[in-house]
């Protein structure tokens, strides 16, 4: 049955879609036409942390030296032991091949492509149709949360392997083979190597809960429960073995820090978070007019399909799990008086929420736009009714953009629902995926400058100051302190 779920041609075509859409999305969201805002706190990490760190670390690797120590900062500090640098993350190999500023863009392309293409693979393990899987992949890969993460290789590298982790766990339970468990372990190890440990932690927690639920689903034979659970121990074994090259030196270094927690939470997406619980519904439907993407905006088109997801026949347990976990993560993402101090954790929780929502969109669109044997009966028509009610509510209470999208969605969904033609259903789902992409593309714009635009020329302005400091030091070692937003000298200029 596995060969029927993973036909080569449809997987190739969906992959081609993400190959085309990924660079378009990144170029339009990170480098939109018009005036860009110069360096500030929103993009300071790109210039003062991401570019210098990757330029220095992978530059040393290209020279044939393992960067164990960074003698350019704080009169010397460990470099390899800092997990945020992601030296051993496979996607970061592009920094060995290209100039740093170009590698940042190519890394983002690869991250977006893998998020979408591997999500389709996972959706197929849920028996979703390719067209519905494509729609869910667009929601996951091109949301506001994803746009805020693509400038940070550590965040992008973590998200890129997330669907593969879920696919391996699901296939291991379904097929009772060790191969998918090994793949899941590799994916988990790559996520830990990316450097965003807090984000990896919350996604691994979501995957663990999903695996435990998959073991207990009624369709699985109880007789093989212990065998499947025992086989899943391969996952942490492979993950810890793959990532040992990073966590062993980090484990020796981090406890000596004054604030080890900062190593886990030091990376945040460039996006605006909801500051109050009351802001969350508005951000879901229509992102605020801000110069950075909205963390909790996943597209209004997909929201219309979410209620119907709970009425699928074979995947209702998956729908319930992702509905509960996604809603919980979204609520925790919103700010409050007692939660305001945990901004990194709040930001990290937006990504399991986005993944959960993408699964619900896949399952719900398959239920509403189902054709042939998938259509008809109480579940189908109840799902269609929920879809129509939700779309109508978004039409009435959304902004002008939401109203326009809902009008298009309703107008083109009704013929599919009434005719129940498989070809028409697939065509409309593909069209809705493109519509969702263009909606998210327009809503996730980041107007702050990116190193791709002005690096490395922008760093030459520091050369004179560094030369003066070197001359004044008279051959000795000095520490130079600079303000985080200083345009004349960045905090890590010495690494360049």
N, C-alpha and C positions, 0 to 999 in steps of 0.2 A: 504493500500500500504506500510505502514511503516514496517510491518512484513516481506515483501518481500525484502526490502532494507537491513534489519539487521537480516539475517538468522544466527542462533546460531552457526552452525558448521563452516561455512567459517570464521566468526569472531573469533571463538576459534582457528582455525588453523593459521590465521594471527597473533593472539596474541602469540601463541606458537613460531612462527618465531622470534618475537621480544624478547621473553623470552630467546631464545637461542643466538640471535645475540648481545644483549645488553652487557652481561658480556664479550663476546669475543672481542667486539669492545673496551671496556674500558681497558681491560687488555693489549691488543696489542697496544693501543695508549698511555696510561698513564704509562705502565710498560713494554716497549719494551725490548727485550733481548739486552744485550750489556752494554757498559759503560754509566752511567748516569751522567749528569752534576750536581755538588753540588749546594747548595742554592745560588741564585742570585736574581736579581730584578724580573725575570720571575716567580719564584715560591715562592718569599718571603711572599706573602699574605697567602699561604697555611700554612706555619709554624708560621707566626707572627700574623695572624688575624683569619683565619678559624679554625684551630685546637684549639688555646687557647679559642676563644669565645664559640665555641660549647662544648668544654670540660667543661668549667666553667658553662655556662648557663644550660645545660642539666644535669650536675652533681648536681647542686643545686636543680633542679626539681626532680631528683631521690631521693634526700635527703628529699623531702617533703617541700622545701622552694621555694617560688617564687622569682627569682633573680631581685628584684626591683633595687638594688644598687650594684655596683661593687666597693668594698673597696680595691681591689688589684691594681688599676691603678690610677695614677694622684691624689693620696691621696683621692680617692673616686670620682665616676662618675656614672650617671644613666646608667643602663643596659637594663632594660625592655623597656625604652622609645626610645632606639636606634632601628629603624626598620630593620637595616641590620642583626640583630641576628636571625630573623625568628623563634622565640620561639613557635609561634602558627601555623606555616605552617604544615599541616598534614603529608607531606612526612618526615619532620624532626623528627617524632616520632622514627625513627630508632636510633637516638642518645640517646634515653632513654633506648634502649634495648641492644646495642652493645658498645664495646670500640670505642672511637672516630675515630681512624684510620680505623677500619673496617666499621664503620657506614658511613664514607665518601665514601667508595667503594660501599656499598649496596645502598646508596642514589643515586649514579650515575647510578647503574643498574636500579633502579626504575624509575629514570627520563628518561633514554633512552627508556625503555619499554613503558612508558606512552606516550612519544612523538610519537612513532611509532604506537602503538595500537590505541590511540585516534585519530591520524591523519586518519587512515583507516576508523574510524567511521565517521569523517567529510567528507571524500571523498565519502563515500556511500551516504551521504545526497545530493551530487552532481550527483548521479546516475552513478558514476564511477564503473567499474568492480573491483572485489576484487584484481585481479592481478595488474591492473594499480594503485589501491590504495596502494598496497604493495610497488610498485616501488617508488611512491611518498613519502611514509612513510620512506623508506630507505634514500632517499635524504634529508628529513627534519631531521631525527634523527641522522644520522651518517656523517654529513658534517664536514668540518673543523671548522665552527663556533660552532657547537654542541660540538665537541671535546674540544674546548677551554673553554667551559662553564661548562663541567661536573665536574670539580674539585671544583667549587664554588657552594655550595648548594643553595645559593640565586638565581643564574642564572638558575641552573637546575630546581629548584622548580617553577620558572616562566614559563619556556618553557614547562614543563611537562603538564600544564593545558591549554596551548594556543589552541590546536585543539578542546578541549571540549567547550571552549568559542565560537568558530566559529560554532561548531555543534549546540549548543543550540540556537544561533541566527538564523541560517539557518532553523532549524526545527520549531522554533517559527513562522517564517514568512510563512513557508510552510504548517504547520498543524494548525496554529492559536490556539495553546493550551498554557496554562500558564506553564505547566511542563517543557518544554525545556528552557523557559525563566528563571525559577528558577535554573536549572542546569547551565545555562550561568552565572547567578549571583554568584553561588557558585564558579565556575571556576575563575571568575574575582576576587572574594574575596581571593581565595587561591593564586592567582598571586600577589596580593598586600601584602599578608602576608609573601611572600617568602623573601623579603628584598631588591630586586633589583628594586627599584621604577622607575628608568629611563627606564629600559628595559620593565617593566610592562606598563609604560605610552605609549611608542611607539607602543606596541602590542595592547593595548586597543584602541588607535587611529586608527590603521589599522582595527580592528574589528568594530569600530563605523562606519567608512566609508563603510565597507562591508554590514553592516546592512541597512544603508540608501539606498544603491544601491539595496539590495534585496527587499526592499519595493516597488521600482519603476520598477521591472522587468515586462515585458509585460505579462508573464504567470500568474501573481497574479491579483486577482480581485480588481479593484479600490474601489469597494464598501466597502471592509473591511479594507481599508488603515488606517483609524484613529483607528480602533479597534486593529490592529496589533501594531501600534506605541504606543498606550496607554498601551497595554500589555507588551511591551518591557521596560516600566518604572520599571518593577519588577527587571530587571537586576541590575541597579545601586542601587536600594533599598536593595536587598539581598547582593550585593557586599559590600556596605558601612556598613551594619549591621554585616556581618561576620568579616570584617576587623577592626571594631571599637575597638576591644580589643587591637589593635596595634596602630591605627592612633590617637586615643584620647590622650594617654600619649605622643606620638611623637609630636602631634600638640602643646602640652603644653611645650615641651622641645626644639624643633628645633628653634623657633624664637629667643631664647636667645643665640644661637651660633653665633660666629663671622662669620662663613661661612656655613649657613644652606644648601647651594647647595652641599657641600661635602657629606652630608648624602644621597642625591639622586644619586650621581655619584661616590660613593666610591668603587664600584665593577666593575672590568673589566675582560674580558676573557683572558686566557693565549693563545694568538694567535698573529700572525703578520698581520698587516693591510696594504693595499696598500697605499704607500706614495704619489703616483701621479696617476692622472687619466689614464695615459698611462700604468700603471702597472696592471690595472684592467683586461683587456682581457687576459693577460698572466696568471694571478692568477686564473682566472676562468677555463682556459683550463689545465694548468699545474702549481701546486703550487711550489714556490721556495724551494730550498734546505735549509731549516731552521730547527733548533732544536725544534720548536713549530709549531702547525698547522697553516694553512693559513685561515684567517677569511673569505675570499671571494671565497673559493673553495668548490663547491657543487657537484663535479663530472662531468667529461666530457661526460659520457654516457647520462645523463639526458638532457644535452644541445641540443642534436640532436632532441629531441621531442618537444622542446618549441615552434618553429614556427607553428607547426600543431595544437596547442591548440586553436588558434583563429578560427579554422574552425569547431569546434564542433557544433552540432545542438542546444541542449538545454542549454549548459553552456557557450555560447559565451560571455555573459555579465560578468560572473565570470572571464573568460579568459582575457578579456580586462582590467578589474579592477586590477587583480593581475599582469598582464603584465606591466601596467603603474606604479602601486605602487612599484612593485619589481624593475623595472628599475630605478625609482627615488631614492629608498633607496640605491641601489647599487652604483649609481653615487655619492651620498652624503657620502657613506662610504669611497670612495677614498679621499686621502689627497690632500690639495692644500694650497696655501699661506694664504688664508683668512679663511680656515676651519681647519687648523692644530691645533689650540688651543682647539678644541672641540673633543678631542680624545674619551672621554666616550660616547658622543652622536653618533659619527661616528661608534664606535663599536656596540652600541645598534641597530643601523639601519641595521646592517648585518642580524639580526634575522628575522624581517619582510620580508627582501629580500629573505632569505632562505625559509621561509614559502610560499611566493608567488611563488618562483621557483618550489617548490614541487608540488603545485597545478597545475602549467602549465605542469609539467612533467606527472602528472596523466592524465590530460585532453588530452594532446598531444599523449601520448602512447595509450590511448583508441581510439583516432581517427585513428592512423596509424595501430595499431594491431587489429582493430575492425573486427568482423566476423559476419556472418548472416545478420540480419537487419541493423547492425551498419556499414556494409561495402557497397561499391558501390556508384555510383553517383559522382557528381562534387566535393562535399566537401571532400569525402574520397580520391579520387585520387589526388586532389590538395594538401591535407595534406600529402599524401605519397610522392608527388614530393618535397614538402618543406623539409620533413624529409631527403630524399635522397640527396638533395642539401646541407643541413646543415651538414650531416654526411660526405659528400665528402669534404666539406671545412675544417672540423676538421681533416679529414684524411690527407689533403694536407699541412695544416699549423700548425698542432699540433706537440708535441714532440713524441718520440718513444712510450711512454705509450699510449698517445691519439690515435696514429695510430693503435696500436694493438687492442685497444678497439673498434675503429670504424670498423676495418676489421671484427672482430667477430660480431659486431652489424649488419653490412650490410649483412654478409653471412647468418645469421640466421633469419633476418627480411624478406628477399625476399621470401622464401617459405611461410611464414605466409601471406604476402601481396597477393601472387598469388593464394594460395589455399583457403584462407579465412575460415579456419577450426576453430571453437570455441575452441576445445580442444587444438589444436596446438598453437593457439594464447595465451591461458592462460598459457600453459607450457612455451612458450618463454618469456612471460612477467615475470613469476616467475624466469626464468633463468637470465634474464636481471637484476632483482632486486638483485640476488646474485652476479652478476658480478659488479654491482654498489657498493655493500657493500664491496667487496674485494678491489675495486679501492680506495674507500674512506678510508678504513682501512689502506691501505699502505701509503696514502697521508697525514694522520692526526696525525702523530707520534709526541709525546712530550717527549723529551729526558731529561727533568729536573726531579730531584728527587721528590717523592711524600711522604707525611707522612705515607702512607700505608706501605712503604718499611722500614722505620727506626724509626717510633714513636711507643711507647713512649720512647724507649731507648735513642733516640737522645737528649731528653730534660734533661737527667740526668747530662749532662756535665755542666748544669747551677747551679746544686745544691750547689756546693762549693762556687761559687761567691755569690749566694743568702745568704748562711750561713754567709759569711764574712760581707755582707752588713747588715744583721740582727744584727750581733754582734756589728758592728760599730755604729749602730743606738742607742744602749743602751736603747732599749724599746721605742724609739720615732718613728716618722713617717718620712720617707725619700722618695724622688723621685729619681729614678735611670735613667739616660739618656744613651742610647746606639745607636750606628750607625745601620741603617736599615739592613746592610749586616753583622753585627758582628756575627761570628760563635760561639763565646763564650757565648753570652748572647743575647737572642732575646728580642724584644721590650715588649712583654707581658708575660714574663716568670713568673711574680708574680701570674698570673691567674692559673698556673699549680700546 
